[in-house]
């Protein structure tokens, strides 16, 4: 297991998957997923992830544009969350191979709390 700053412990990590750009982005992306064991609630975790993005050089800019890093919370063990700044599960994850491919490598049997499908089932449906 590996520490992830002060946010928690990485208990599983996917291979890195290279994907084509989306939207206005001009370069290819490197995508990966991890399972993070954290004592923080999702909103506090999101705050820590955004701080990490800033520390790594991410600056506000064009949506869908090139960026240094993009850290998202896709699923969590608590099921669903609908807050002003965070929705879990991530609204678009079911339609994004660049999310599902890495996730299926580390958590194929984790269930989407909305559809009840496993990550593996969602990936196959793409």
N, C-alpha and C positions, 0 to 999 in steps of 0.2 A: 504494500500500500504506500501511497505517496501523499505527502502533505500538499495542499493547494493554498498557499499563503495561510491566512488565518481563517479561511472560509470553511475548511473541512478536510476530509481525507478522500482521495480518489480511490475507489475500490474496483473500478473497471475502466479501461480506456480502449477506444476503438482504434483501428488503423486510420491513417489520414487518407481521405478521398479527395482527389482533385476534380473540380467541376468547372464548367463553363460559366462565364459571367451572366448575371441577370440584370435587367433594367439598364441603367446608364453606366454600369461598371464596365471597365475596359480590360480588366485582367482576370485571369483564372483565379479560382478560390481553392483554398485547402480547408476541408471540412472534417470535423471529428466530433465524437461524443464521449462523454464520460458519465459514470455514476459517481456522485459525490455524496458522501456521508457527512452531513452538516448539522450542527445544533441550531442553526439559524432558521427562522421562518422565511418563507419565500420572499417577502418584501425586503427584509434585511439582507438576504442573500443577493437579491437583485442589486441593491445599493452597493454591496461589495464588488459584484461583477462589473458594474459601471465604473467604479473607482479603478479597478484593474485595467479596464479599457483605456481610461484616461492616462494612467501611468504608462501604458504601452504605446501611447501616442495617438490614440483615436481622438478626433476632433469632430464637433458637430458639422454636418455637411449635407450634401444632397442625398435624399433617400434613394436606396438601391445603388449608390455610387461606390467607387473604390474606397476601401477602408482597411486599416491596419489589422483590426480584430473586431469580431462581433460575438459576444457571449450572450446566450439566451438560456432561459429555463424552459424546457419543453414539457416535461412531466415531473411530478413529484409524488412521493408516497402518500400524501394526504388527499390525492384525487384532484378535485377541481378547485379553482380559485378565480373569482372575478373581482378584481380591484381596479381602481382608476388607472394605475400604471402597469398592471400586470394581469394577464389572463393565462391560466394554466388549465388544461393543456394549451400550448401555443396554438393559435387559431389556424395556422396554415400548415402545420407539420404533416398532416395526413397526405398532402399533395406534393411534398417535396422529397424527391429521392435523395438529395444531398443531406437531408436530416435522417431519413429512414435507413439508408444504407449503413451509415456508421452505427446508428442505434441498434439495428438488428444484430450487429456483430457482438454487442455486449449485453443486450437485454431483449432477446427475441420474444420472450414470453410475458413481458410487461404489458399490461392491458391499458388501452385508452379508456379513461373513465367515462367518456361520452358515448362511444360506439360499442365498447366491450370487446373490440378486436385486439388481438395481440399486435405488437410491433411487426412481427413476421407476417401476419395476415395483411396488415396495412401495406407493407412493402410489396407483397405479391400482387395486391390489387392495382398498384401503379402499372 
